[in-house]
Amino acid sequence: AQSVAQPEDQVNVAEGNPLTVKCTYSVSGNPYLFWYVQYPNRGLQFLLKYITGDNLVKGSYGFEAEFNKSQTSFHLKKPSALVSDSALYFCAVRDYRETYNTNAGKSTFGDGTTLTVKP
Amino acid sequence: DGGITQSPKYLFRKEGQNVTLSCEQNLNHDAMYWYRQDPGQGLRLIYYSQIVNDFQKGDIAEGYSVSREKKESFPLTVTSAQKNPTAFYLCASLRTGWSHTEAFFGQGTRLTVV
């Protein structure tokens, strides 16, 4: 079984400050990890993913995430927050082994973290 | 433009009625998914389909039904048996066999029971 935890329902930061949105995961095999962003009444948009290789992954809109295998974490970060970054952020995990069985592509999502960036 | 389209954006249903939510994609993706989103509960998987004419129950399938007669289309019916259908529904698609790729989402349908 796979699971994702986003321990913070809400993160508040001031514009220009760095931001971190936390995510921890649990899978039996190797993880594929994803971050998505959702604006009000819209679908989810892909931000970035970790598949293999460098632990620091860079994505859209200046976001990056760091994969930490020992801590089973994949925290989303941005060096300088913008008011327009305010949205709902979801972390998702997929087990690498699902490539080879009939459930390929079934992801588990966290409950989401609302990021508010104040001017 | 390739993408995934959900319609309608807003839907109102009377209690006891069935309603069908549309999801169409022109990305040539094999796999399609339906999620339900409630405040504070993230996304919960209702049904998914890996290939045409095949679909599987997700975590909360009771009160819902789907069909996958065409690769491009994966409609979701919310039946009268679904006790609390008011929610935001999201459809997504993915290339099967490429599980390292990200999912593409539609813009969602907000269903309200009146």
Interface residues (C-beta under 8 A of the other chain):
Chain A: D9 Y32 F34 Y36 N41 R42 G43 L44 Q45 F46 K49 I51 F90 R94 Y96 E98 T99 T102 N103 A104 G105 K106 S107 F109 G110 D111 G112
Chain B: I4 Q6 A31 Y35 G40 Q41 G42 L43 L45 Y48 Q50 Q56 F88 L90 A92 L94 T96 G97 S99 H100 E102 A103 F104 F105 G106 Q107 G108 R110
